[in-house]
Amino acid sequence: MAKTIKVALAGAGAFGIKHLDGIKNIDGVEVVSLVGRRLEPTKEVAAKYGIAHVATDLADSLALKEVDAVILCTPTQMHAAQSIACLKAGKHVQVEIPLADSLRDAQSVVDLQKQTKLVAMCGHTRRFNPSHQWVHKKIVAKEFNIQQMDVQTFFFRRSNMNALGQPRSWTDHLLWHHAAHTVDLFAYQAGSPIVKANAVQGPIHPTLGIAMDMSIQLKAANGAICTLSLSFNNDGPLGTFFRYIGDTGTYIARYDDLFNGKEEKIDVSKVDVSMNGIELQDREFFAAIREGREPNSSVAQVLACYQVLHDLEQQLDA
């Protein structure tokens, strides 16, 4: 595909804007349609980024013949159905993490992708952050093997607000959204499937209806282990912090930045063409479309993560 890839982006909130900022830096790609829940705020974002078509229904964007691909930054509960709608409309699709909030729905997306042969990718951004890429390159070069990953995912969300401090129209989830990042990354970095997983959770929030605290243990077939702590109750530093403890060193990844075990910063500026994990994720999506290949973080590649999340949910429900 030599022509400009024309994109519809659904979700004009905090994460949709991150994608729009990343796409600005990618040649040969144009966002031609923006979908949002409320028309006026969506028009404002579209005007800022020079997007001509605005809609409140994804179907209106899918009906545009010029649209080649769709990026979904919509509420978790809509991801699987919207991914399926995109594939059925003949559009390549990148859906933000998580692919679905059930194993059955995740499997449905994977099955349809196999039928259509279109590019279908899930936004498991940690695979693309320069910090994690730097560690991955060491692992592939056999210079570093994970013995343990210690991960903290901490937010302060006792009320239902998004990353911009605005009220959310949907409820986030520690297991199906935030744990998905680490479950997938651990297996990807260990280069070995997860063979054992345990979880416990704290009290269910009386109005949000979700657990606000959770602890997960994972073990890979090669013996590597992972301990993951998640909280929406943390009144302190926010985000996810990964400590890689290995046979030749210790590394701490904080989004796109990397430090050694002594908190000395490691230069990861030459790892890839950008220091922005979201932009690098989008670059992979468009490159896979142009080259007619499976992308890193394809829906098929990440399905194993959702099997683990399903098994953990069964444990917690029991």
Backbone bond lengths (Angstrom), bond angles and torsions (degrees), N, CA, C in turn:
res aa  C-N    CA-C-N  psi(-1)  N-CA   C-N-CA  omega(-1)  CA-C   N-CA-C  phi
1 M - - - 1.463 - - 1.527 109.06 -
2 A 1.354 116.21 105.32 1.465 120.65 -178.30 1.525 111.57 -89.85
3 K 1.323 116.18 -24.59 1.460 119.61 -175.90 1.526 111.23 -73.20
4 T 1.335 115.59 168.49 1.465 121.51 176.36 1.523 109.68 -62.14
5 I 1.332 116.25 132.40 1.469 120.68 175.37 1.523 107.74 -81.94
6 K 1.325 115.53 122.18 1.470 119.95 -177.82 1.527 109.13 -101.14
7 V 1.320 114.40 129.82 1.465 121.93 -166.88 1.524 111.35 -121.11
8 A 1.314 115.36 140.37 1.467 121.76 165.81 1.527 107.41 -105.54
9 L 1.312 116.78 134.40 1.464 120.91 178.30 1.528 108.63 -116.53
10 A 1.320 115.95 123.49 1.464 120.96 179.97 1.526 109.00 -105.96
11 G 1.334 115.73 122.32 1.460 121.29 -178.61 1.506 110.27 112.19
12 A 1.326 117.00 95.84 1.465 121.78 -174.81 1.523 111.97 -96.58
13 G 1.346 116.22 24.04 1.462 120.58 -179.38 1.521 112.08 -90.24
14 A 1.338 115.38 -155.19 1.461 121.58 -173.16 1.523 112.55 -56.61
15 F 1.338 117.46 -44.89 1.460 119.46 -175.30 1.518 112.02 -79.52
16 G 1.331 117.08 -32.97 1.455 119.59 175.51 1.516 111.19 -60.03
17 I 1.322 116.33 -39.45 1.472 121.27 179.27 1.523 110.54 -65.81
18 K 1.348 117.60 -36.17 1.470 120.17 175.84 1.522 110.94 -60.26
19 H 1.323 117.07 -40.75 1.464 120.69 177.84 1.528 110.96 -67.58
20 L 1.325 117.77 -42.09 1.462 120.54 179.12 1.525 110.68 -60.66
21 D 1.331 116.73 -40.32 1.471 120.43 178.60 1.531 110.88 -66.00
22 G 1.342 117.24 -38.07 1.458 120.68 178.58 1.521 112.48 -68.79
23 I 1.339 116.23 -41.73 1.468 121.06 -176.49 1.532 111.27 -66.15
24 K 1.319 117.10 -27.71 1.477 120.67 177.50 1.525 111.80 -55.75
25 N 1.344 116.66 -27.04 1.466 121.89 -176.42 1.526 113.55 -93.02
26 I 1.344 117.05 2.30 1.470 120.78 -174.47 1.524 109.48 -109.40
27 D 1.334 116.02 119.98 1.472 120.73 179.80 1.525 110.80 -69.59
28 G 1.328 115.47 148.81 1.458 121.27 172.53 1.510 114.72 75.81
29 V 1.336 116.31 19.26 1.467 120.95 178.85 1.531 108.31 -132.81
30 E 1.319 116.52 135.24 1.464 121.15 179.56 1.526 109.81 -135.35
31 V 1.320 116.38 127.95 1.468 120.62 173.38 1.526 107.53 -84.12
32 V 1.332 116.03 117.21 1.471 120.64 -174.34 1.524 112.56 -109.36
33 S 1.345 117.23 -9.57 1.459 119.85 -178.43 1.520 109.73 -148.54
34 L 1.326 116.62 137.52 1.460 122.49 179.15 1.525 109.47 -126.12
35 V 1.336 115.68 127.99 1.455 121.44 -179.01 1.531 108.65 -111.44
36 G 1.321 116.49 131.85 1.461 120.89 177.44 1.507 111.10 -141.53
37 R 1.317 115.88 163.59 1.470 120.43 -177.37 1.528 111.70 -70.72
38 R 1.348 115.12 -38.87 1.469 120.24 -179.18 1.529 108.90 -117.12
39 L 1.317 116.53 132.50 1.467 121.73 -169.39 1.529 113.00 -64.72
40 E 1.321 118.46 -49.11 1.469 119.97 -172.82 1.531 112.58 -64.38
41 P 1.357 119.29 -49.61 1.471 117.94 176.98 1.528 112.87 -61.00
42 T 1.344 116.50 -32.85 1.460 120.35 178.87 1.522 110.31 -67.72
43 K 1.324 116.78 -40.20 1.471 121.06 176.56 1.525 110.86 -60.91
44 E 1.331 116.85 -38.51 1.464 120.77 180.00 1.529 111.16 -63.10
45 V 1.332 115.90 -44.74 1.466 119.83 178.30 1.529 110.12 -65.55
46 A 1.323 117.01 -42.76 1.471 121.42 -179.83 1.530 110.95 -60.31
47 A 1.318 116.85 -41.67 1.469 120.96 179.89 1.522 110.64 -63.71
48 K 1.319 116.70 -39.76 1.474 121.34 -179.63 1.528 111.17 -63.37
49 Y 1.349 117.05 -35.89 1.463 120.84 -175.95 1.534 113.04 -103.36
50 G 1.325 117.29 7.28 1.461 121.02 175.92 1.515 113.93 67.94
51 I 1.324 116.43 38.08 1.474 121.49 -179.37 1.529 108.24 -98.69
52 A 1.330 116.43 123.41 1.468 121.06 -170.61 1.527 113.26 -76.69
53 H 1.351 117.14 -40.76 1.464 120.63 -172.84 1.525 110.91 -101.55
54 V 1.327 116.08 131.45 1.468 122.26 -179.91 1.523 108.61 -128.11
55 A 1.336 116.30 139.89 1.463 120.62 -179.38 1.521 109.84 -147.10
56 T 1.325 115.60 161.69 1.467 121.17 172.30 1.520 110.95 -110.34
57 D 1.333 116.80 0.71 1.463 122.23 179.19 1.527 108.48 -129.48
58 L 1.335 117.10 123.99 1.462 121.53 -179.83 1.522 111.74 -55.13
59 A 1.330 117.09 -34.35 1.473 120.97 -178.25 1.526 111.59 -57.30
60 D 1.345 117.54 -33.04 1.471 120.45 179.43 1.523 110.74 -65.37
61 S 1.318 117.19 -37.55 1.471 121.04 178.44 1.526 111.05 -73.46
62 L 1.334 116.64 -39.33 1.466 120.42 179.69 1.522 111.42 -65.46
63 A 1.320 116.89 -23.34 1.466 120.91 179.73 1.526 112.10 -77.16
64 L 1.324 117.74 -12.55 1.466 120.99 179.95 1.527 109.66 -76.75
65 K 1.327 116.91 118.90 1.468 121.02 -176.32 1.520 112.22 -62.61
66 E 1.343 116.51 -32.70 1.466 118.87 -175.37 1.524 113.22 -72.80
67 V 1.327 118.00 -15.06 1.464 120.53 -178.66 1.525 110.23 -73.29
68 D 1.341 115.44 121.14 1.467 121.64 178.62 1.518 112.10 -93.10
69 A 1.338 116.09 -34.10 1.460 120.82 -170.37 1.522 110.28 -147.37
70 V 1.334 114.62 156.01 1.464 120.85 -179.00 1.527 108.83 -129.55
71 I 1.331 115.67 139.33 1.461 121.95 170.46 1.518 107.44 -113.16
72 L 1.335 116.30 125.17 1.460 122.36 -176.58 1.525 110.48 -104.13
73 C 1.324 116.47 115.00 1.469 123.02 175.94 1.528 108.24 -121.31
74 T 1.297 115.13 47.62 1.459 123.56 -173.65 1.530 109.92 -102.54
75 P 1.342 118.19 173.84 1.465 120.27 178.74 1.533 112.67 -56.24
76 T 1.321 115.93 144.37 1.468 123.52 -178.19 1.521 112.38 -46.06
77 Q 1.314 116.36 -44.71 1.462 120.90 -173.42 1.538 113.12 -64.66
78 M 1.333 117.41 -14.88 1.467 121.54 -178.80 1.531 112.49 -99.37
79 H 1.336 118.42 -9.77 1.464 121.52 -168.18 1.520 113.89 -58.05
80 A 1.321 117.70 -52.10 1.466 120.57 -174.56 1.527 111.15 -64.74
81 A 1.333 117.21 -49.11 1.469 120.54 -177.62 1.524 110.91 -62.63
82 Q 1.324 117.16 -39.68 1.466 119.45 -179.59 1.533 111.31 -71.66
83 S 1.337 117.15 -36.36 1.472 119.98 176.14 1.522 110.11 -60.78
84 I 1.320 115.79 -43.51 1.464 121.02 179.12 1.527 110.38 -63.68
85 A 1.331 117.45 -41.28 1.462 121.07 178.51 1.532 111.00 -61.60
86 C 1.335 116.73 -40.65 1.472 120.79 178.90 1.524 111.02 -63.65
87 L 1.323 117.09 -46.95 1.467 121.00 -179.55 1.522 111.26 -63.82
88 K 1.325 116.21 -40.25 1.473 119.84 178.63 1.524 111.36 -65.52
89 A 1.349 116.21 -27.96 1.470 120.45 178.47 1.529 111.98 -84.34
90 G 1.350 116.64 1.48 1.459 120.79 178.45 1.518 114.21 81.13
91 K 1.343 116.96 21.05 1.461 121.12 -178.67 1.538 110.72 -105.87
92 H 1.320 116.37 138.67 1.458 120.52 168.45 1.526 107.83 -63.78
93 V 1.333 116.97 150.29 1.466 118.33 -175.81 1.526 111.44 -141.32
94 Q 1.328 114.58 137.10 1.458 121.89 167.34 1.524 106.39 -119.35
95 V 1.328 115.87 120.92 1.460 120.62 -179.21 1.521 108.07 -110.18
96 E 1.320 115.43 134.95 1.456 119.38 178.22 1.529 109.64 -64.03
97 I 1.320 115.52 156.09 1.456 121.67 178.12 1.533 108.94 -63.85
98 P 1.322 120.64 138.40 1.454 127.86 -0.22 1.529 112.27 -88.57
99 L 1.311 115.57 158.13 1.463 120.95 176.26 1.520 110.53 -58.57
100 A 1.322 117.18 -38.01 1.465 122.65 -178.99 1.518 107.95 -162.01
101 D 1.327 116.18 171.08 1.466 119.53 173.73 1.527 111.19 -111.03
102 S 1.347 114.60 24.29 1.471 120.57 170.54 1.528 107.62 -156.48
103 L 1.318 116.18 150.61 1.459 120.91 178.86 1.526 111.12 -64.38
104 R 1.325 116.77 -39.40 1.459 120.54 -179.17 1.527 111.12 -58.79
105 D 1.338 116.85 -45.58 1.465 120.27 -179.21 1.530 111.24 -68.41
106 A 1.336 117.02 -38.67 1.466 120.25 177.54 1.522 110.39 -61.11
107 Q 1.335 116.72 -43.12 1.460 121.86 179.02 1.528 110.84 -62.90
108 S 1.326 117.35 -37.22 1.469 121.07 179.77 1.526 111.30 -61.99
109 V 1.341 116.53 -40.52 1.470 120.12 178.52 1.530 110.06 -65.32
110 V 1.331 116.57 -44.42 1.467 121.03 -179.67 1.531 110.38 -61.92
111 D 1.317 116.61 -43.13 1.470 120.88 -179.83 1.525 111.60 -60.88
112 L 1.344 116.58 -43.02 1.468 120.33 -178.77 1.523 110.92 -70.06
113 Q 1.325 117.37 -36.48 1.468 119.79 177.20 1.530 110.29 -60.10
114 K 1.328 115.98 -41.26 1.467 119.70 179.93 1.530 111.04 -62.45
115 Q 1.324 116.17 -34.67 1.473 120.28 179.17 1.524 111.45 -72.12
116 T 1.331 116.73 -44.43 1.468 121.09 -173.19 1.525 112.74 -82.51
117 K 1.358 116.80 -24.82 1.480 122.74 -176.46 1.541 112.12 65.51
118 L 1.324 118.10 11.31 1.460 121.13 176.60 1.533 109.65 -75.80
119 V 1.331 116.53 161.47 1.462 120.59 175.38 1.522 108.53 -74.96
120 A 1.320 115.85 123.06 1.470 121.36 176.09 1.520 107.11 -132.45
121 M 1.319 115.39 120.08 1.459 122.10 -170.89 1.513 109.11 -132.55
122 C 1.325 116.34 148.01 1.465 120.84 177.74 1.532 109.13 -114.94
123 G 1.314 116.06 140.88 1.459 122.13 -173.57 1.519 114.55 -76.83
124 H 1.335 116.34 63.97 1.467 120.51 173.47 1.533 106.95 -83.56
125 T 1.331 114.71 79.64 1.465 122.95 -166.73 1.521 113.60 -60.03
126 R 1.330 117.35 -28.68 1.470 119.25 -176.55 1.525 111.97 -60.83
127 R 1.320 118.03 -27.25 1.472 120.09 176.61 1.535 111.06 -63.34
128 F 1.343 117.02 -21.44 1.461 121.64 -171.82 1.526 113.99 -108.94
129 N 1.337 118.73 -20.44 1.464 119.89 177.45 1.529 109.88 -53.77
130 P 1.330 119.93 133.43 1.467 121.43 179.94 1.529 113.37 -54.11
131 S 1.317 117.82 -34.55 1.465 121.41 179.72 1.526 110.55 -60.58
132 H 1.326 117.06 -49.24 1.467 121.06 -179.07 1.530 111.41 -73.77
133 Q 1.341 116.58 -32.20 1.468 119.14 175.29 1.527 110.62 -62.04
134 W 1.338 116.90 -41.00 1.466 121.84 179.84 1.526 110.27 -59.03
135 V 1.341 116.35 -45.34 1.467 120.77 177.77 1.519 110.05 -65.18
136 H 1.335 117.22 -41.59 1.469 121.37 -178.20 1.529 110.92 -60.74
137 K 1.332 116.61 -41.70 1.469 120.69 179.54 1.529 110.71 -62.62
138 K 1.317 117.69 -37.84 1.467 121.46 176.78 1.535 110.73 -64.99
139 I 1.334 115.71 -39.73 1.465 120.23 179.39 1.529 110.27 -65.88
140 V 1.331 116.73 -46.70 1.468 121.60 -179.45 1.531 110.61 -61.94
141 A 1.345 116.21 -34.96 1.469 120.96 179.43 1.532 112.15 -80.08
142 K 1.340 116.21 2.20 1.470 122.87 -179.66 1.531 112.67 61.15
143 E 1.348 115.05 33.02 1.469 121.37 177.06 1.525 111.83 -100.83
144 F 1.341 117.08 -6.39 1.457 121.19 -175.67 1.524 109.02 -157.70
145 N 1.327 116.80 132.75 1.462 121.94 175.07 1.516 109.29 -126.55
146 I 1.315 116.40 134.70 1.466 120.98 -178.92 1.518 110.20 -74.29
147 Q 1.317 115.84 129.87 1.453 121.43 169.25 1.526 110.12 -100.62
148 Q 1.339 115.34 -38.40 1.465 119.87 176.35 1.524 110.06 -152.85
149 M 1.334 114.81 141.65 1.460 120.66 167.17 1.524 107.60 -111.38
150 D 1.325 116.13 131.38 1.457 121.54 176.81 1.530 106.94 -117.99
151 V 1.325 116.39 117.33 1.465 120.21 -169.69 1.527 110.43 -126.73
152 Q 1.337 115.30 136.04 1.466 121.68 174.99 1.522 108.76 -120.99
153 T 1.318 116.36 125.16 1.465 122.33 175.86 1.520 107.21 -117.92
154 F 1.322 115.86 103.27 1.471 120.93 -170.27 1.526 111.49 -124.97
155 F 1.339 115.03 127.65 1.463 121.91 174.53 1.528 108.89 -135.26
156 F 1.320 115.93 169.84 1.464 120.90 174.24 1.521 106.40 -122.42
157 R 1.341 115.50 93.16 1.462 120.32 -172.80 1.520 111.17 -132.24
158 R 1.310 116.75 53.69 1.473 118.88 177.87 1.523 111.08 -73.77
159 S 1.329 116.56 -15.56 1.462 121.35 168.58 1.523 106.87 -119.32
160 N 1.319 117.60 161.34 1.464 120.80 -169.26 1.536 110.96 -88.40
161 M 1.358 115.93 79.21 1.455 121.92 -178.46 1.528 110.26 -115.16
162 N 1.330 116.22 152.67 1.464 120.25 178.21 1.530 110.55 -93.37
163 A 1.335 116.09 -174.43 1.469 121.40 -175.75 1.528 112.65 -66.26
164 L 1.329 117.90 -16.74 1.460 122.07 177.07 1.526 112.33 -95.77
165 G 1.350 116.21 4.69 1.460 119.91 -178.90 1.517 113.59 77.11
166 Q 1.334 116.38 20.18 1.468 121.57 179.43 1.526 109.96 -103.24
167 P 1.334 117.81 150.50 1.471 120.31 179.45 1.524 111.22 -60.40
168 R 1.331 116.35 136.62 1.465 121.98 178.93 1.523 110.84 -88.53
169 S 1.338 115.32 149.18 1.470 120.28 176.85 1.530 110.48 -92.57
170 W 1.354 117.75 0.70 1.459 122.40 -174.62 1.517 108.14 -148.16
171 T 1.316 116.14 168.22 1.460 121.20 -177.66 1.521 110.87 -105.72
172 D 1.330 115.79 127.91 1.462 122.28 177.53 1.532 109.12 -75.90
173 H 1.350 117.46 168.62 1.460 120.17 -175.25 1.519 110.33 -143.89
174 L 1.330 116.99 128.37 1.460 120.99 -179.13 1.527 111.90 -63.23
175 L 1.340 117.74 -43.38 1.463 120.31 -175.56 1.516 111.93 -73.98
176 W 1.343 117.40 -59.09 1.467 120.56 -169.51 1.523 112.87 -76.24
177 H 1.331 117.86 -20.56 1.457 119.33 178.03 1.532 111.04 -105.48
178 H 1.308 116.63 -67.23 1.469 119.98 -168.96 1.528 113.05 -72.63
179 A 1.324 118.17 -38.43 1.463 119.54 176.71 1.522 111.20 -67.77
180 A 1.336 117.20 -27.60 1.467 120.39 -178.68 1.526 111.43 -57.93
181 H 1.342 117.20 -38.39 1.468 120.43 178.05 1.529 110.96 -55.14
182 T 1.333 116.21 -49.54 1.471 120.23 -173.49 1.521 112.06 -77.58
183 V 1.326 117.97 -39.45 1.466 120.76 179.40 1.532 109.52 -58.62
184 D 1.331 116.70 -46.35 1.465 120.05 179.44 1.523 110.92 -67.16
185 L 1.331 117.13 -46.04 1.465 120.24 -176.65 1.523 112.04 -63.12
186 F 1.323 117.32 -39.35 1.463 120.47 -179.00 1.535 110.88 -60.90
187 A 1.328 117.20 -48.51 1.466 120.00 179.45 1.522 111.06 -65.62
188 Y 1.319 116.97 -39.04 1.473 122.49 179.91 1.524 110.83 -64.11
189 Q 1.332 117.19 -46.52 1.462 120.88 -178.38 1.533 111.96 -74.35
190 A 1.318 116.57 -36.84 1.466 119.68 178.17 1.527 111.07 -70.43
191 G 1.331 116.49 -21.95 1.468 120.50 -176.59 1.510 111.42 64.68
192 S 1.331 115.29 31.14 1.465 120.34 -172.82 1.519 108.84 -153.41
193 P 1.337 118.86 137.71 1.466 120.55 -177.81 1.527 112.41 -68.26
194 I 1.323 115.25 152.58 1.467 121.51 176.48 1.523 108.96 -77.72
195 V 1.321 116.43 126.29 1.465 120.85 -176.57 1.530 112.51 -113.60
196 K 1.343 116.73 -11.65 1.455 119.42 178.66 1.521 108.65 -146.32
197 A 1.331 116.72 136.14 1.465 121.20 -178.89 1.523 109.91 -148.25
198 N 1.324 115.25 133.14 1.467 121.74 178.04 1.520 109.24 -130.94
199 A 1.335 116.95 150.82 1.462 120.90 178.44 1.527 111.19 -147.99
200 V 1.332 115.62 146.14 1.458 122.58 167.66 1.524 106.65 -133.01
201 Q 1.327 116.16 154.15 1.455 119.47 179.52 1.519 111.03 -136.20
202 G 1.335 115.35 157.58 1.457 121.53 178.60 1.520 111.27 -85.40
203 P 1.336 116.84 -168.13 1.470 120.69 -177.56 1.526 112.90 -60.64
204 I 1.332 115.91 151.11 1.467 122.34 176.49 1.532 108.79 -81.26
205 H 1.329 116.66 132.72 1.470 121.35 179.94 1.530 109.49 -64.63
206 P 1.340 118.20 133.42 1.473 120.42 -173.04 1.526 114.84 -63.70
207 T 1.350 118.50 -28.41 1.466 119.40 -179.34 1.531 112.96 -109.26
208 L 1.329 117.48 -35.64 1.464 119.72 179.47 1.522 112.15 -76.54
209 G 1.348 116.72 -25.25 1.464 121.07 176.44 1.514 114.74 73.27
210 I 1.344 117.30 20.99 1.462 121.81 179.80 1.523 109.70 -128.30
211 A 1.332 115.78 158.02 1.464 120.17 172.13 1.527 108.58 -71.60
212 M 1.345 116.35 136.16 1.460 121.31 -178.51 1.529 112.46 -96.12
213 D 1.334 116.39 -10.07 1.466 121.65 178.58 1.519 108.98 -141.42
214 M 1.337 116.10 143.03 1.460 120.55 -176.90 1.528 109.76 -154.23
215 S 1.332 115.77 147.70 1.456 121.74 176.37 1.519 108.50 -131.30
216 I 1.345 116.63 132.60 1.464 122.26 -175.73 1.527 109.70 -130.54
217 Q 1.327 116.04 136.10 1.466 123.23 173.16 1.526 108.86 -115.60
218 L 1.331 115.97 137.49 1.462 121.17 179.41 1.526 109.83 -131.85
219 K 1.338 115.71 149.25 1.459 120.75 172.95 1.519 108.60 -136.18
220 A 1.334 116.21 133.22 1.462 121.75 178.12 1.519 110.11 -92.88
221 A 1.316 115.54 161.98 1.469 120.80 -178.18 1.524 111.80 -60.77
222 N 1.326 117.75 -28.42 1.471 120.63 -179.00 1.532 113.00 -84.77
223 G 1.345 117.21 3.00 1.453 121.04 176.44 1.511 115.69 100.86
224 A 1.335 118.18 -14.28 1.468 120.80 177.91 1.525 109.75 -63.49
225 I 1.353 116.44 146.17 1.459 120.51 178.66 1.523 110.50 -124.38
226 C 1.327 115.06 160.65 1.463 121.71 -179.95 1.522 108.84 -140.54
227 T 1.324 116.38 135.55 1.458 122.93 173.76 1.525 107.85 -118.27
228 L 1.319 117.15 123.11 1.466 122.81 -176.61 1.526 110.09 -122.88
229 S 1.333 115.99 123.35 1.458 122.27 175.22 1.522 108.46 -111.82
230 L 1.348 116.86 129.79 1.466 121.37 -179.16 1.524 110.12 -127.09
231 S 1.335 116.69 140.73 1.463 119.95 178.10 1.524 111.33 -151.97
232 F 1.333 115.54 140.19 1.458 122.86 167.03 1.536 110.13 -100.14
233 N 1.334 117.63 4.99 1.469 122.65 -177.08 1.522 113.07 -103.27
234 N 1.333 117.77 1.99 1.466 120.78 -171.44 1.528 111.65 -78.95
235 D 1.321 116.39 114.02 1.458 121.80 177.63 1.527 108.13 -97.68
236 G 1.316 115.83 78.03 1.460 121.73 -175.44 1.509 109.57 -175.18
237 P 1.349 118.40 -154.48 1.475 120.04 178.75 1.531 111.11 -54.20
238 L 1.343 116.10 132.24 1.461 121.47 -174.19 1.521 110.66 -107.79
239 G 1.322 116.05 147.33 1.453 121.05 176.80 1.513 111.08 124.85
240 T 1.343 115.58 -166.23 1.462 121.20 -178.89 1.518 109.64 -119.80
241 F 1.324 115.36 131.51 1.462 122.12 -176.32 1.525 109.03 -124.62
242 F 1.324 115.82 123.59 1.467 122.39 -174.12 1.525 110.02 -109.85
243 R 1.310 116.93 125.00 1.464 121.16 172.54 1.522 107.86 -108.89
244 Y 1.329 115.87 115.94 1.461 122.43 175.47 1.524 108.04 -93.78
245 I 1.311 117.43 115.54 1.455 121.65 175.66 1.526 106.93 -106.98
246 G 1.338 116.28 117.32 1.456 119.44 -174.48 1.512 113.22 -130.38
247 D 1.325 115.26 -172.03 1.464 120.47 -175.73 1.526 112.79 -79.32
248 T 1.341 117.61 -18.15 1.465 119.75 -178.32 1.524 113.39 -124.95
249 G 1.329 117.09 9.33 1.461 118.61 179.66 1.513 112.05 167.75
250 T 1.334 114.68 175.98 1.465 122.65 175.26 1.522 107.44 -128.57
251 Y 1.343 115.96 135.20 1.457 120.99 -178.71 1.529 109.41 -132.72
252 I 1.329 115.46 142.54 1.462 121.35 179.83 1.525 108.24 -120.19
253 A 1.327 116.27 118.79 1.465 121.66 -178.94 1.523 109.63 -106.03
254 R 1.321 114.81 126.31 1.468 121.47 174.08 1.522 107.11 -123.07
255 Y 1.318 115.54 97.23 1.459 122.22 -174.65 1.529 109.68 54.67
256 D 1.351 118.57 -118.38 1.461 119.95 -175.23 1.533 112.70 -87.75
257 D 1.320 118.09 -3.74 1.467 122.41 -178.46 1.525 111.36 -100.59
258 L 1.355 115.38 151.72 1.463 121.42 -177.58 1.532 110.40 -136.17
259 F 1.342 115.40 141.57 1.461 122.43 179.28 1.526 108.01 -134.04
260 N 1.335 116.05 157.68 1.462 118.17 171.82 1.529 109.07 -86.73
261 G 1.319 116.47 -179.59 1.462 120.32 -175.61 1.517 114.10 -64.31
262 K 1.341 116.72 -15.64 1.468 121.56 177.90 1.526 111.58 -97.36
263 E 1.343 116.05 13.61 1.467 123.67 179.18 1.530 112.64 65.07
264 E 1.334 116.45 27.32 1.460 120.45 173.87 1.529 108.16 -91.91
265 K 1.333 116.40 128.24 1.466 120.38 -173.87 1.527 111.33 -69.69
266 I 1.337 115.75 138.97 1.460 123.32 177.22 1.526 108.25 -105.08
267 D 1.320 117.13 133.01 1.458 121.52 -179.66 1.539 109.71 -75.94
268 V 1.325 115.81 113.30 1.478 120.11 178.10 1.528 110.89 -113.05
269 S 1.334 116.86 16.67 1.465 120.95 -174.70 1.528 113.26 -67.72
270 K 1.345 117.57 -19.69 1.470 120.26 -178.56 1.533 112.39 -102.10
271 V 1.319 116.85 6.64 1.474 120.45 -177.64 1.522 111.00 -65.98
272 D 1.344 116.97 -38.84 1.466 121.11 -176.87 1.518 108.45 -148.79
273 V 1.324 117.41 -176.29 1.461 121.45 -174.23 1.530 112.69 -77.41
274 S 1.322 117.01 -8.79 1.460 121.56 -179.98 1.518 109.13 -146.29
275 M 1.328 116.31 159.66 1.464 121.66 174.47 1.527 111.25 -98.54
276 N 1.334 116.80 6.56 1.467 122.42 -176.12 1.527 109.70 -103.63
277 G 1.339 116.78 110.46 1.458 121.04 -177.34 1.513 113.64 -59.43
278 I 1.339 117.97 -37.53 1.471 121.06 179.42 1.529 110.24 -66.02
279 E 1.324 116.62 -43.43 1.468 119.92 177.62 1.525 110.75 -61.77
280 L 1.325 117.81 -42.06 1.464 121.34 -179.90 1.526 111.24 -65.33
281 Q 1.330 116.14 -36.98 1.466 121.73 175.28 1.528 109.79 -61.16
282 D 1.339 116.92 -45.48 1.460 121.03 179.71 1.528 111.02 -66.86
283 R 1.321 117.44 -38.67 1.467 120.41 177.68 1.529 110.83 -58.92
284 E 1.339 116.70 -40.85 1.466 120.42 178.75 1.525 110.69 -64.51
285 F 1.314 117.72 -40.80 1.464 122.45 179.25 1.532 110.37 -59.43
286 F 1.334 116.61 -50.47 1.467 119.76 -177.25 1.525 111.60 -70.55
287 A 1.334 117.88 -34.93 1.469 120.65 177.37 1.523 110.60 -63.88
288 A 1.339 116.91 -40.22 1.466 120.72 179.31 1.525 110.77 -64.24
289 I 1.350 116.83 -37.59 1.472 120.54 177.34 1.524 109.77 -64.19
290 R 1.321 116.98 -47.81 1.471 121.02 -177.71 1.526 111.68 -63.82
291 E 1.347 115.69 -38.11 1.466 120.43 -173.71 1.526 112.85 -92.43
292 G 1.344 116.88 -3.79 1.457 120.49 178.73 1.515 113.07 61.59
293 R 1.345 117.50 44.58 1.464 121.59 -175.83 1.528 110.41 -132.60
294 E 1.324 114.85 170.02 1.456 120.62 175.38 1.528 109.36 -75.99
295 P 1.328 118.03 131.50 1.464 119.38 178.92 1.524 112.04 -81.71
296 N 1.318 116.64 156.21 1.461 120.36 164.82 1.529 106.76 -59.64
297 S 1.323 117.33 136.46 1.466 123.34 -176.91 1.527 112.43 72.85
298 S 1.324 116.19 29.71 1.470 119.75 172.85 1.526 109.36 -62.10
299 V 1.323 116.23 160.35 1.464 119.49 -179.42 1.525 110.73 -61.38
300 A 1.336 116.55 -32.44 1.473 119.51 178.48 1.525 111.08 -68.46
301 Q 1.334 116.94 -40.50 1.466 120.79 -179.18 1.527 112.49 -65.20
302 V 1.328 117.30 -35.37 1.476 119.65 -174.46 1.525 113.08 -91.32
303 L 1.334 117.94 -3.03 1.469 120.13 -176.73 1.530 112.17 -57.94
304 A 1.334 117.43 -36.03 1.467 120.52 -179.69 1.520 111.78 -59.02
305 C 1.326 116.56 -33.53 1.467 120.87 176.51 1.524 110.91 -59.16
306 Y 1.333 116.08 -42.92 1.473 120.28 -176.34 1.528 111.61 -73.74
307 Q 1.321 116.81 -24.57 1.461 120.18 171.67 1.526 109.95 -64.76
308 V 1.349 116.42 -43.44 1.470 120.76 178.11 1.527 110.35 -64.25
309 L 1.326 117.59 -43.97 1.473 120.77 179.50 1.531 110.56 -61.81
310 H 1.335 116.25 -39.73 1.465 120.81 176.71 1.525 110.74 -60.37
311 D 1.336 115.74 -46.29 1.470 119.59 -179.51 1.529 110.86 -63.09
312 L 1.331 116.73 -39.29 1.469 120.26 178.24 1.535 111.19 -66.35
313 E 1.319 116.00 -39.18 1.476 119.68 178.25 1.526 110.64 -62.72
314 Q 1.354 116.29 -39.67 1.450 120.15 177.62 1.529 110.36 -61.49
315 Q 1.330 116.77 -42.02 1.463 121.41 176.17 1.520 112.05 -59.09
316 L 1.333 115.76 -48.30 1.456 120.95 -176.41 1.529 111.52 -66.66
317 D 1.320 116.58 -38.52 1.471 120.71 179.17 1.529 110.96 -67.32
318 A 1.342 115.30 -31.64 1.471 119.39 -179.06 1.529 111.37 -73.09
